[in-house]
Amino acid sequence: MRYLSTRGHADRKRFCEILLEGLAPDGGLYLPEAYPQISSTQLGHLRQVFKTQGYAALAYEVLSLFIDDIPPLDLKALCQKTYTEAIFGTPEIVPIKVLKTNAAPGAVVYLEALSNGPTLAFKDMAMQLLGNLFEYELTRRNAELNILGATSGDTGSAAEYAMRGKKGVRVFMTSPEGRMSPFQQAQMFSLLDANIHNIAIEGVFDDCQDIVKAVSNDLEFKRKYKIGTVNSINWARLLAQVVYYFAGYFQATQHDAQKVSFSVPSGNFGNVCAGHVARMMGLPIAQLIVATNENDVLDEFFRTGVYRVRGTADTHETSSPSMDISKASNFERFVFDLLQRDAARVKNLFHDQLNQTGRFDLGQDPLFAQAKIKFGFLSGKSTHADRLQTIQNVFAENHIMIDTHTADGLKVAVPLAQPDVPMLVLETALPIKFAATLVEALGREPDRPPKFEGIEALPKRVVLMPKSVDAVKAYIVQHCD
């Protein structure tokens, strides 16, 4: 299996090379030269593996289709080490449950729980594996890696909990100052491990993301200081997320001729892009539903074909803050497929047009219709009022609390649910991470796992910086020498 850049760089690389690299040298994102195809026989085999051997075995089967430069026994051991009940709190790892909703008659809506990991967010599903993969490969190479990341909340804590204490790894995590929930900030900033560095940027998430990309595009600096990334631009992280689409499908269906749909709370497009990869492999997905909050860049694209990046002043601060993103860094991967893998055109859109005008328009391109017809994408958005109402409805009808982002996914999903096509809403975090909105909706605090009692009062270590690429580079240099 070889990987190429969405912007046409001549190199073709293997998995472990791009694992440590992040962005391609031309600023593009890596994708496999071709998606492995799952036959009906193979799908039946994967169902049996999941049913009899569990999630870790399924993960090995799916990942091994993309990874051929880690010995099979080692890859299997890494999956078994990662996906355990001890880490994820349940033997199913990603259990599903039926929700009572006001969906159309015959339509069944499920919640797929992805937030049972160490930091109570779906990012743990990939990040725990990524931490083990990094440690494995760095040990094999006798090398070190400095991870530079950007987070709007959940990625940062998931990365830091996965990498803390790992041999050969330092983490430099940028986040928008004052834009995360108190619980999210406490999860990150209370980690005092020597290899963990938190950097609060005076700006919004997109400023943090721009800094990470700028550093990654400085090839001399990147190579000298061994810069890697854990953001969803890292293919390994997105690949790990593909697995839970298969797991959800097998739990919601009885046979392999059935189709399902997924509704995915979406900011950076990484989570739903993993569903796109699963669908391209042949998983029987009817629709992939992109659910946004008031920062509706992705919803606007799927409705109109216009991709229009918002500025700092136009990025809304919402009650689903992990989706307060106006520049979806993973979106380039889907557009690459939508435009029939025309790398020159993708480079023009994402490098030239976006940098010059902040937008591009595919609305009149005949290929744009394929976003819905061929690739199955639908979209919708949710507001703060929608969030409160959805949280209240789910609690009243199911006695279940859901977080604000999951509420966005559910609000958009219910009107689109179809009879005889199970609708799986991906739960992205536990409610305690966004307690203030839960209190507003329900008048009570959500349950808090005992290990997180009093976390907001713990000592914290974080550095405040202006939105400056040079300042972040200087900080990395200071802590690598």
C-alpha positions in Angstrom: 0.0 0.0 0.0 1.4 3.3 -1.1 0.1 6.8 -0.2 0.0 10.0 -2.4 -0.6 13.7 -1.8 -3.9 15.3 -2.6 -1.8 18.1 -4.3 0.2 15.9 -6.6 3.7 15.5 -5.1 5.6 12.8 -6.9 6.5 10.8 -3.8 4.7 7.6 -3.0 5.2 6.6 0.6 4.4 3.7 2.9 2.3 3.9 6.1 5.0 4.2 8.7 6.6 7.1 6.8 3.4 9.2 6.7 2.6 8.1 10.3 5.5 10.3 11.5 5.2 13.0 8.8 1.7 14.5 8.9 1.3 16.8 5.9 2.9 15.9 2.6 5.8 18.0 1.4 3.6 20.1 -0.9 1.1 20.9 1.9 -1.4 18.2 0.7 -2.9 15.4 2.7 -2.1 11.8 2.3 -4.5 9.2 0.9 -4.0 5.7 -0.3 -3.4 5.4 -4.1 -6.6 3.3 -4.1 -9.1 2.3 -1.4 -9.0 -1.4 -0.7 -12.3 -3.0 -1.7 -14.4 -5.2 0.6 -16.3 -7.9 -1.2 -19.5 -9.4 0.2 -17.6 -12.4 1.3 -15.0 -10.3 3.1 -17.8 -8.2 4.7 -19.3 -11.4 6.1 -15.9 -12.5 7.4 -15.5 -9.1 9.2 -18.9 -9.5 10.7 -18.0 -12.9 12.1 -14.6 -11.6 13.4 -16.4 -8.7 15.2 -19.1 -11.0 16.6 -16.7 -13.8 17.8 -13.5 -12.0 18.6 -14.4 -8.4 19.3 -13.4 -4.9 18.4 -9.6 -5.3 18.6 -9.7 -8.2 16.1 -11.9 -6.1 13.8 -9.5 -3.2 14.1 -6.6 -5.5 13.1 -8.5 -6.8 10.0 -9.4 -3.3 8.8 -6.1 -1.7 9.5 -4.1 -4.5 7.9 -5.7 -3.6 4.6 -3.9 -0.3 4.7 -0.7 -1.1 6.7 1.8 -3.6 5.2 5.0 -2.3 6.7 4.3 -3.4 10.3 4.6 -7.2 10.8 1.1 -8.7 11.2 1.7 -10.1 14.7 3.0 -6.7 15.8 0.0 -4.9 14.4 -2.4 -7.4 16.0 -0.6 -6.9 19.3 -0.9 -3.1 19.0 -4.7 -3.4 18.4 -5.1 -5.7 21.3 -3.1 -3.4 23.6 -5.3 -0.4 22.6 -8.9 -1.7 22.4 -9.5 -3.2 25.9 -12.3 -3.0 28.4 -9.8 -1.6 30.9 -9.2 1.4 28.7 -12.7 1.9 27.1 -14.9 0.7 30.0 -17.0 -1.8 28.1 -16.2 -5.1 26.2 -18.1 -3.8 23.1 -15.8 -0.7 23.0 -18.5 1.2 20.9 -21.9 -0.1 22.0 -25.1 1.1 20.4 -28.5 1.8 21.9 -31.9 2.6 20.4 -33.2 6.1 21.0 -36.9 7.0 21.2 -37.4 9.9 18.8 -40.1 11.5 16.7 -38.5 10.1 13.5 -40.7 8.8 10.7 -42.6 5.6 11.3 -40.4 2.6 10.7 -37.2 4.6 11.1 -34.9 3.5 13.9 -32.3 5.8 15.4 -29.3 4.5 17.3 -26.7 6.2 19.5 -23.2 4.8 18.9 -21.1 5.4 22.0 -17.6 6.5 21.2 -16.8 8.3 24.4 -15.9 5.7 26.9 -12.1 6.3 26.7 -9.8 8.0 29.1 -10.8 11.6 28.1 -14.5 10.9 27.5 -14.5 11.9 23.8 -14.5 10.1 20.5 -10.9 11.3 19.9 -9.7 8.6 22.2 -10.7 5.9 19.7 -7.9 6.9 17.4 -5.5 8.7 19.7 -4.9 5.7 22.0 -3.9 3.7 18.9 -1.8 6.5 17.6 0.1 6.8 20.8 1.0 3.1 20.7 1.9 3.3 17.0 4.2 6.3 17.6 6.0 4.5 20.4 6.3 1.3 18.4 7.7 3.0 15.3 10.0 5.4 17.2 11.5 2.6 19.2 12.0 0.6 16.0 13.9 3.6 14.5 15.6 4.7 17.8 14.1 8.1 17.0 12.3 11.0 18.6 9.2 13.0 17.5 7.9 16.4 18.5 4.1 16.5 18.0 2.6 19.8 17.2 -1.2 20.0 17.4 -4.2 22.3 17.4 -7.3 21.6 19.4 -10.7 23.2 19.9 -11.1 20.9 23.0 -11.2 17.2 22.6 -8.2 16.4 20.4 -5.8 18.0 22.8 -6.7 16.1 25.9 -7.0 12.8 23.9 -3.6 13.3 22.4 -2.0 14.3 25.7 -3.5 11.4 27.6 -2.4 9.0 24.9 1.2 10.4 24.6 2.0 11.3 28.3 5.1 9.4 29.4 5.6 7.8 26.0 9.2 7.2 25.1 10.6 9.5 22.4 7.6 11.8 22.2 7.0 15.4 23.1 3.6 17.1 22.6 3.2 20.8 21.9 -0.6 21.5 21.9 -2.0 24.8 20.8 -5.6 25.8 21.8 -7.7 29.0 21.5 -7.4 31.0 24.7 -10.6 31.0 26.7 -12.6 29.1 24.0 -12.8 25.7 25.6 -15.1 24.5 28.4 -13.6 24.7 31.9 -13.6 20.9 32.1 -11.8 20.6 28.7 -9.2 23.1 29.8 -8.7 21.3 33.1 -8.2 18.0 31.4 -5.3 19.4 29.4 -3.7 22.0 31.5 -3.6 19.8 34.7 -1.2 17.4 33.0 2.2 18.1 34.4 4.2 15.4 32.6 7.5 16.6 31.3 6.8 15.7 27.7 3.5 17.7 27.6 3.4 21.4 26.7 0.2 23.4 26.5 0.1 26.6 24.5 -2.9 28.9 24.6 -3.1 31.1 21.5 -4.8 34.5 21.6 -7.3 33.8 18.8 -9.7 31.1 17.6 -9.1 27.5 16.7 -8.5 28.3 13.0 -5.5 30.5 14.1 -4.1 27.5 16.0 -4.7 25.2 13.0 -3.0 27.8 10.7 0.1 27.8 12.9 0.4 24.0 12.9 0.1 24.0 9.1 2.6 26.8 8.7 5.2 25.0 10.8 4.5 21.7 9.0 5.0 23.5 5.7 8.4 24.8 6.8 10.2 21.6 5.6 13.6 22.6 7.0 12.3 23.3 10.5 10.0 20.3 10.4 12.9 18.0 9.6 15.4 19.6 11.9 13.0 19.4 14.9 11.3 16.2 13.9 7.8 17.7 13.8 4.8 15.4 13.5 1.1 15.8 14.1 -1.8 14.1 15.7 -4.5 16.3 14.2 -6.9 14.6 11.8 -4.6 15.6 8.9 -2.6 12.6 10.1 -3.8 9.7 8.0 -3.2 7.1 10.8 -5.7 8.9 13.1 -8.4 9.0 10.4 -7.7 5.4 9.5 -8.3 4.3 13.1 -11.7 6.0 13.0 -12.8 3.9 10.0 -13.1 0.9 12.2 -16.0 2.1 14.3 -18.1 2.6 11.2 -17.8 -1.1 10.6 -18.5 -1.9 14.2 -21.6 0.3 14.2 -22.8 -1.3 11.0 -22.4 -4.8 12.3 -24.3 -4.0 15.5 -27.2 -2.3 13.7 -27.8 -4.9 11.0 -28.6 -8.6 10.8 -27.2 -9.3 7.3 -24.8 -7.8 4.9 -27.4 -6.7 2.3 -28.7 -4.0 4.7 -27.7 -0.4 4.5 -27.3 2.1 7.3 -26.8 5.9 7.6 -24.6 7.8 9.9 -25.0 11.3 11.3 -21.8 12.9 12.4 -21.2 16.1 14.3 -18.7 17.8 12.1 -16.2 20.7 12.5 -12.9 19.6 11.0 -14.4 16.9 8.7 -12.1 14.2 10.1 -14.8 12.0 11.7 -17.1 12.0 8.8 -14.2 11.6 6.4 -13.5 8.3 8.0 -17.1 7.3 7.2 -16.4 8.4 3.6 -13.4 6.1 3.5 -15.5 3.2 4.9 -18.1 3.8 2.3 -15.5 3.9 -0.5 -14.2 0.6 0.7 -17.7 -0.9 0.2 -19.4 -0.7 3.6 -23.1 -0.4 2.8 -23.7 3.2 3.9 -26.7 4.9 2.4 -26.1 8.5 3.7 -23.3 10.3 5.6 -24.9 13.3 7.3 -22.7 16.2 8.1 -24.2 18.0 11.2 -22.7 21.4 12.0 -23.4 24.1 14.6 -23.8 27.8 13.8 -20.4 27.7 12.2 -22.0 26.1 9.1 -19.2 26.2 6.5 -19.6 22.5 5.7 -23.4 22.7 5.6 -23.2 25.6 3.2 -20.9 23.6 0.9 -23.1 20.6 0.7 -26.2 22.8 0.1 -24.6 25.2 -2.4 -21.2 24.1 -3.6 -19.6 27.2 -2.0 -16.8 26.6 0.4 -16.3 29.9 2.2 -13.9 30.2 5.1 -15.0 32.6 7.9 -12.6 35.1 9.5 -11.9 35.2 13.3 -14.7 37.8 13.8 -17.2 35.6 11.9 -16.5 32.4 13.8 -19.3 32.0 16.4 -18.5 31.0 19.9 -21.1 28.3 20.6 -22.2 25.8 23.2 -20.7 23.0 21.0 -17.3 24.5 21.0 -15.3 21.6 19.5 -17.1 22.4 16.3 -16.3 26.2 16.3 -14.2 25.8 13.2 -14.5 27.6 9.9 -11.6 25.9 8.0 -12.1 22.1 7.9 -8.6 20.8 7.4 -9.7 17.3 6.3 -12.2 18.5 3.7 -9.5 18.5 1.1 -9.4 14.7 1.1 -13.1 14.5 0.1 -12.8 17.2 -2.5 -9.9 15.2 -4.0 -12.2 12.2 -4.5 -15.1 14.4 -5.6 -12.9 15.9 -8.4 -11.9 12.5 -9.5 -8.4 12.8 -7.9 -7.4 15.8 -10.0 -4.5 16.9 -7.8 -3.7 20.0 -9.9 -7.2 21.3 -9.5 -7.2 20.5 -5.7 -4.0 22.4 -5.3 -5.5 25.4 -7.1 -8.6 25.4 -4.9 -7.0 24.8 -1.5 -3.7 26.6 -2.0 -4.3 29.4 -4.5 -8.0 30.3 -4.4 -8.5 29.9 -0.6 -5.4 31.9 0.2 -6.3 34.7 -2.3 -10.1 34.9 -1.8 -11.0 32.7 1.2 -13.5 30.7 -0.9 -14.2 28.5 -3.9 -17.4 27.6 -5.7 -18.1 24.2 -7.2 -21.8 24.8 -7.3 -22.0 24.8 -11.1 -19.5 22.0 -11.6 -21.3 18.8 -12.8 -19.2 16.8 -10.3 -20.8 18.7 -7.4 -24.0 16.7 -7.8 -22.0 13.5 -7.1 -21.5 14.7 -3.5 -25.0 13.5 -2.8 -25.6 11.0 -5.6 -22.4 9.0 -5.6 -20.9 9.8 -2.2 -24.1 10.0 -0.2 -23.5 13.2 1.7 -26.4 15.2 3.2 -26.0 18.1 5.7 -27.8 20.3 8.2 -27.1 22.7 11.1 -28.2 23.1 14.7 -28.4 26.1 16.9 -28.1 26.7 20.7 -31.9 26.5 21.0 -32.0 23.3 19.0 -29.3 21.8 21.2 -31.2 22.6 24.4 -34.5 21.2 23.0 -32.8 18.0 21.7 -31.0 17.4 25.1 -34.4 17.9 26.9 -36.2 15.6 24.5 -33.7 12.8 24.8 -33.6 13.0 28.6 -37.4 13.0 28.8 -38.0 10.1 26.4 -34.9 8.0 27.1 -33.6 9.1 30.5 -30.2 9.6 28.8 -28.0 12.7 28.9 -26.2 13.6 25.7 -23.6 16.3 25.1 -24.1 19.3 23.0 -22.2 18.1 19.9 -24.1 14.8 19.9 -27.3 16.8 20.2 -26.3 18.6 17.0 -25.9 15.3 15.3 -29.2 14.0 16.5 -31.2 17.1 15.7 -30.0 17.0 12.0 -30.4 13.2 11.8 -34.0 12.7 13.0 -35.8 14.4 10.0 -33.6 12.5 7.6 -34.0 9.0 9.1 -35.6 6.6 6.7 -37.7 3.5 7.3 -35.7 0.2 7.1 -32.4 2.1 7.0 -30.9 2.3 10.6 -29.6 5.7 11.5 -26.6 5.8 13.7 -25.8 9.1 15.4 -22.1 9.2 16.5 -21.8 10.2 20.2 -18.8 12.4 20.3 -18.3 13.3 24.0 -19.9 12.7 27.5 -22.1 15.5 28.9 -19.8 16.4 31.8 -17.4 18.0 29.3 -20.1 20.7 28.6 -21.8 20.8 32.0 -22.9 24.5 31.8 -25.2 23.8 28.8 -26.5 20.6 30.4 -27.4 22.6 33.5 -29.1 25.2 31.3 -31.1 22.5 29.5 -32.0 20.1 32.4 -31.4 22.1 35.6 -28.8 19.6 36.9 -25.2 18.7 36.6 -24.3 15.7 34.4 -22.7 12.7 36.1 -18.9 13.0 36.5 -16.6 9.9 36.6 -15.0 9.7 40.0 -11.4 10.1 38.5 -12.3 13.6 37.4 -13.7 14.9 40.7 -12.2 18.3 41.4 -10.2 18.4 38.2 -10.8 22.1 37.7 -9.0 22.9 41.0 -5.8 21.0 40.1 -2.6 22.9 39.5 -2.3 23.9 35.8 0.6 24.5 33.4 0.0 26.5 30.2 1.8 29.2 28.3 -0.1 32.1 26.7 1.1 33.3 23.3 0.0 35.6 20.5 -1.1 34.0 17.2 2.5 33.9 15.9 4.2 31.1 14.0 7.6 32.4 15.1 6.6 32.5 18.8 5.5 28.8 18.6 8.7 27.8 16.7 10.8 29.6 19.3 9.1 27.7 22.1 9.6 24.4 20.4 13.3 25.1 19.9 13.7 26.2 23.5 12.2 22.9 24.8 14.0 20.6 22.4 17.5 21.8 23.0 
